[in-house]
């Protein structure tokens, strides 16, 4: 099946991220839109313990709502001196509603007097492509540097639990969500040894992040955002595996979502990762980019990402690498016209 002229929805409302992703998708044969073009598209609670889980959540919901190919990404920043934090909390490191500057200030404060040899960090992006209408196309195995997965439509059923209060226990029984988070908290919360880091404050910040993260699954959150359990429970054996794996669907997808009538029972998912190693600068530099770009200096360079033009940054960045691998995988799976 050819995806030329198909709509590709970037599952983000962050204008900085959308601009960067549009640049990276500019050479494709599809019509690129963003979440902002679909006013009824629900927000998604990013309560996964991995960036792949969070990116998949966003792509699945965008595909389900629109009925179009959805592309989503999620990024972590792992700083060795801070026990690999902020990790999946990168965007909300300084709390809900944190600005880029707030997150950078907190990072700098926690780094304290960490010497140069201990300031290593890794940016990592997971990028996910979900096609809810893949047709009869059958991929010929996993493309290089990407993974292929067939996925049951999570919202196919119109059946829900009679008592919404039972949803958390139901989904947790399928995905063991709490055990996953307990393991994550134990691993990241282990005492660190980096000299000069404010370990006591770091432990307090991490505890607050974990306490603030809503772990309930299977329905809309208190803010109305859509919450999904561990997305792996919907993995299908192949494009012809139409057996519904659960007896209910998550709550929160609008009844009038255009994708409800358009989506197929089994969807195609492609995923890829991109990494960029570097160090955390002692002070911010540069006005380009966004997020932690002013304090992240890639290995082998004497400038931060915020001191680079967009084309130069995209050529080496974690997001650029992940999306190029994802789009290359789509071209291999769908054919050269993709």
C-alpha positions as CSV (number, residue, x, y, z in Angstrom):
1,X,0.0,0.0,0.0
2,X,1.4,3.4,-1.0
3,X,1.3,6.2,1.5
4,X,1.9,8.9,-1.0
5,X,-0.7,11.7,-0.5
6,X,-1.8,10.3,2.8
7,X,-2.2,12.7,5.7
8,X,0.5,12.4,8.4
9,X,-0.5,13.9,11.8
10,X,2.2,15.0,14.1
11,X,0.8,14.1,17.6
12,X,2.1,17.2,19.4
13,X,0.8,20.7,20.2
14,X,4.3,22.0,21.2
15,X,5.0,24.6,18.4
16,X,8.8,24.2,18.8
17,X,8.6,20.4,18.4
18,X,6.1,20.6,15.6
19,X,8.3,23.1,13.7
20,X,11.3,20.8,14.0
21,X,9.4,17.7,13.1
22,X,7.9,19.4,10.0
23,X,11.4,20.3,8.8
24,X,12.4,16.6,9.2
25,X,9.3,15.4,7.3
26,X,9.5,18.0,4.6
27,X,10.8,15.7,1.9
28,X,8.0,13.1,2.3
29,X,5.1,12.6,-0.1
30,X,2.4,13.1,2.6
31,X,0.4,16.1,3.8
32,X,1.7,17.0,7.2
33,X,-0.6,18.3,9.9
34,X,-0.4,18.6,13.6
35,X,-2.6,17.9,16.7
36,X,-3.5,21.6,16.6
37,X,-5.4,21.0,13.3
38,X,-7.8,18.6,15.3
39,X,-9.5,20.6,18.1
40,X,-11.3,17.6,19.6
41,X,-8.2,15.4,19.8
42,X,-7.8,14.5,23.5
43,X,-4.6,15.2,25.4
44,X,-2.8,12.1,26.5
45,X,-1.4,11.3,30.0
46,X,2.2,10.4,29.5
47,X,2.5,8.1,32.5
48,X,4.7,5.4,30.9
49,X,8.1,4.6,32.4
50,X,9.7,4.7,29.0
51,X,9.8,7.2,26.2
52,X,8.7,4.5,23.7
53,X,5.6,3.8,25.8
54,X,4.8,7.5,26.0
55,X,5.4,8.1,22.3
56,X,3.2,5.1,21.4
57,X,0.4,6.3,23.7
58,X,0.3,9.6,21.8
59,X,0.5,8.0,18.4
60,X,-2.3,5.5,19.1
61,X,-4.7,8.2,20.4
62,X,-3.9,10.6,17.5
63,X,-4.4,7.7,15.0
64,X,-7.6,6.6,16.7
65,X,-9.1,10.1,16.7
66,X,-8.2,11.2,13.2
67,X,-8.1,7.9,11.3
68,X,-4.8,9.1,9.7
69,X,-1.2,8.1,10.1
70,X,0.1,9.5,13.3
71,X,3.7,10.2,14.2
72,X,4.7,10.9,17.8
73,X,7.9,11.2,19.7
74,X,9.1,11.5,23.3
75,X,12.5,12.5,24.6
76,X,14.4,11.8,27.7
77,X,17.6,13.4,29.1
78,X,19.7,11.1,31.2
79,X,22.4,12.9,33.3
80,X,24.9,10.5,34.8
81,X,25.6,12.7,37.8
82,X,21.8,12.8,38.6
83,X,21.2,9.1,38.6
84,X,20.0,9.3,35.0
85,X,17.4,12.0,35.8
86,X,15.4,13.8,34.5
87,X,14.8,10.8,32.1
88,X,11.1,10.5,31.2
89,X,10.3,13.5,33.4
90,X,12.4,15.9,31.2
91,X,9.5,18.1,30.1
92,X,8.1,18.4,33.6
93,X,11.3,18.2,35.7
94,X,10.6,21.4,37.6
95,X,6.9,20.5,38.0
96,X,3.6,20.7,36.1
97,X,3.6,23.8,33.8
98,X,7.4,24.2,34.0
99,X,9.0,26.4,31.4
100,X,12.2,25.5,29.5
101,X,14.0,28.0,31.7
102,X,12.6,26.4,34.9
103,X,13.8,23.0,33.9
104,X,17.3,24.3,33.0
105,X,17.6,26.2,36.3
106,X,16.6,23.1,38.3
107,X,19.1,21.0,36.4
108,X,21.9,23.5,37.0
109,X,21.1,23.8,40.6
110,X,21.1,20.0,41.2
111,X,24.4,19.7,39.3
112,X,25.9,22.1,41.8
113,X,29.7,21.8,41.7
114,X,29.9,18.6,39.6
115,X,33.3,18.7,37.9
116,X,33.8,18.5,34.1
117,X,34.7,14.8,34.0
118,X,31.3,13.9,35.6
119,X,28.9,16.0,33.5
120,X,28.1,13.3,30.8
121,X,24.5,13.2,29.5
122,X,22.5,11.4,26.8
123,X,19.5,12.7,24.9
124,X,17.3,9.9,23.6
125,X,14.2,10.2,21.4
126,X,11.7,7.4,20.6
127,X,9.7,8.0,17.4
128,X,6.5,6.1,16.6
129,X,4.5,5.8,13.4
130,X,0.9,4.3,13.7
131,X,-1.2,3.7,10.6
132,X,-4.8,2.8,11.5
133,X,-5.6,2.0,7.8
134,X,-2.7,-0.1,6.6
135,X,-4.8,-2.1,4.1
136,X,-3.6,-5.4,2.7
137,X,0.1,-4.3,2.7
138,X,2.4,-6.8,4.5
139,X,5.8,-5.6,5.6
140,X,8.8,-7.8,4.6
141,X,10.3,-8.0,8.1
142,X,11.7,-5.3,10.3
143,X,13.6,-2.5,8.6
144,X,17.1,-1.6,9.7
145,X,17.2,0.5,12.9
146,X,13.4,0.3,13.4
147,X,10.8,-2.2,14.7
148,X,7.5,-3.3,13.2
149,X,4.5,-4.2,15.3
150,X,0.9,-5.1,14.5
151,X,-1.6,-3.6,17.0
152,X,-5.2,-4.2,17.7
153,X,-7.4,-1.1,17.6
154,X,-7.6,-0.3,21.4
155,X,-10.9,1.5,20.9
156,X,-12.6,-1.0,18.7
157,X,-15.1,-2.1,21.4
158,X,-17.9,0.1,22.6
159,X,-18.2,-1.8,25.8
160,X,-17.0,-0.4,29.1
161,X,-17.1,-1.4,32.7
162,X,-20.3,-0.7,34.5
163,X,-18.4,1.0,37.3
164,X,-15.6,3.3,36.1
165,X,-14.0,2.9,39.5
166,X,-13.1,-0.7,38.5
167,X,-11.1,0.3,35.4
168,X,-7.8,0.8,37.3
169,X,-7.8,-2.7,38.7
170,X,-8.9,-4.2,35.4
171,X,-6.1,-2.5,33.3
172,X,-3.5,-3.0,36.0
173,X,-4.3,-6.7,36.0
174,X,-3.5,-6.9,32.3
175,X,-0.4,-4.7,32.3
176,X,1.1,-5.0,35.8
177,X,1.6,-1.2,35.5
178,X,2.3,-0.6,39.2
179,X,5.0,-3.3,39.3
180,X,6.7,-1.6,36.3
181,X,6.7,1.7,38.1
182,X,7.9,0.3,41.4
183,X,10.9,-1.3,39.5
184,X,11.6,2.0,37.8
185,X,11.5,4.0,41.0
186,X,13.8,1.6,42.7
187,X,16.3,1.7,39.9
188,X,16.4,5.5,39.4
189,X,16.1,6.2,43.1
190,X,19.3,4.3,44.1
191,X,21.9,6.6,45.8
192,X,24.3,8.3,43.4
193,X,28.0,8.9,43.8
194,X,28.8,11.8,41.5
195,X,30.9,14.4,43.4
196,X,29.4,17.9,43.7
197,X,25.8,16.9,42.9
198,X,23.0,17.8,45.4
199,X,21.9,14.2,46.1
200,X,19.7,15.1,49.0
201,X,17.6,17.6,47.0
202,X,17.7,15.2,44.0
203,X,16.0,12.5,46.1
204,X,13.4,15.0,47.1
205,X,12.7,16.1,43.6
206,X,12.5,12.5,42.3
207,X,10.1,11.5,45.1
208,X,7.9,14.5,44.2
209,X,7.8,13.6,40.5
210,X,6.8,10.0,41.3
211,X,4.1,11.1,43.8
212,X,2.7,13.7,41.3
213,X,2.6,11.2,38.4
214,X,-0.9,9.7,38.2
215,X,-0.5,6.0,37.9
216,X,-4.2,5.1,37.4
217,X,-4.9,3.6,33.9
218,X,-7.7,2.8,31.5
219,X,-9.7,6.0,31.5
220,X,-9.7,9.8,31.4
221,X,-7.8,11.6,34.1
222,X,-9.1,14.3,36.4
223,X,-8.1,16.9,33.8
224,X,-10.0,15.1,31.0
225,X,-6.8,13.8,29.3
226,X,-7.0,10.3,28.0
227,X,-5.0,7.7,29.9
228,X,-3.9,4.3,28.5
229,X,-2.4,1.3,30.2
230,X,0.7,-0.5,29.0
231,X,0.2,-0.4,25.2
232,X,1.9,-3.8,24.7
233,X,-1.3,-5.5,25.7
234,X,-2.7,-4.7,22.3
235,X,0.1,-6.4,20.3
236,X,-1.4,-8.5,17.4
237,X,0.2,-11.6,15.9
238,X,-0.1,-10.2,12.4
239,X,-2.4,-8.2,10.1
240,X,-5.0,-11.0,10.1
241,X,-5.2,-11.4,13.9
242,X,-8.6,-9.7,14.4
243,X,-9.4,-11.4,17.8
244,X,-10.1,-8.6,20.3
245,X,-7.6,-9.0,23.2
246,X,-9.6,-7.2,25.9
247,X,-13.2,-7.1,26.8
248,X,-13.4,-3.3,27.2
249,X,-11.9,-0.3,25.5
250,X,-10.3,2.7,27.3
251,X,-12.7,5.6,28.1
252,X,-12.1,9.1,26.7
253,X,-12.1,8.9,22.9
254,X,-15.0,11.1,21.7
255,X,-17.9,9.3,20.2
256,X,-17.8,11.6,17.1
257,X,-14.1,11.1,16.5
258,X,-13.7,10.8,12.7
259,X,-11.3,7.9,13.1
260,X,-14.0,5.7,14.7
261,X,-15.6,4.9,11.3
262,X,-12.3,4.8,9.3
263,X,-9.9,2.8,11.4
264,X,-9.2,-0.9,10.6
265,X,-9.3,-3.6,13.3
266,X,-5.5,-4.1,13.1
267,X,-3.0,-1.3,12.8
268,X,0.7,-1.0,11.7
269,X,3.2,0.5,14.1
270,X,6.8,1.4,13.3
271,X,9.2,2.6,16.0
272,X,12.8,3.9,16.2
273,X,15.3,5.5,18.6
274,X,17.9,8.2,18.3
275,X,20.6,9.1,20.7
276,X,23.0,12.0,21.2
277,X,25.8,11.9,23.8
278,X,27.2,15.1,25.3
279,X,27.8,17.0,28.5
280,X,25.9,19.5,30.5
281,X,27.4,23.0,30.3
282,X,28.1,24.9,33.4
283,X,26.0,27.8,32.1
284,X,23.4,28.2,29.3
285,X,24.6,29.4,25.9
286,X,22.7,30.2,22.7
287,X,19.2,31.3,21.8
288,X,18.1,28.8,19.2
289,X,16.4,25.5,19.8
290,X,14.3,24.8,22.9
291,X,14.1,22.7,26.0
292,X,17.6,21.8,27.4
293,X,19.4,22.8,24.2
294,X,21.1,25.8,25.8
295,X,22.9,23.6,28.4
296,X,23.6,20.5,26.2
297,X,26.9,20.4,24.4
298,X,27.3,17.4,22.0
299,X,30.5,15.3,22.3
300,X,33.2,16.6,20.0
301,X,31.8,20.1,19.7
302,X,32.4,23.3,21.6
303,X,28.9,24.7,21.2
304,X,25.5,23.9,22.7
305,X,22.6,22.8,20.6
306,X,21.1,26.2,21.1
307,X,24.1,27.8,19.3
308,X,23.4,25.8,16.1
309,X,21.2,26.6,13.2
310,X,18.2,24.3,12.8
311,X,19.6,22.4,9.9
312,X,22.9,21.7,11.6
313,X,21.1,20.6,14.8
314,X,18.7,18.3,13.0
315,X,21.6,16.6,11.2
316,X,23.0,15.3,14.5
317,X,20.2,15.5,17.0
318,X,18.5,12.6,18.8
319,X,15.1,13.6,17.3
320,X,16.6,14.0,13.9
321,X,18.2,10.6,14.0
322,X,15.0,8.9,15.3
323,X,12.7,10.5,12.8
324,X,15.0,9.8,9.8
325,X,15.2,6.2,10.8
326,X,11.4,6.1,11.2
327,X,10.8,7.6,7.8
328,X,13.4,5.4,6.2
329,X,11.6,2.4,7.7
330,X,8.2,3.6,6.3
331,X,9.8,3.9,2.8
332,X,11.0,0.4,3.0
333,X,7.7,-1.0,4.4
334,X,5.4,0.8,2.0
335,X,7.6,1.0,-1.0
336,X,9.8,3.6,-2.7
337,X,7.0,6.1,-3.3
338,X,6.7,6.6,0.4
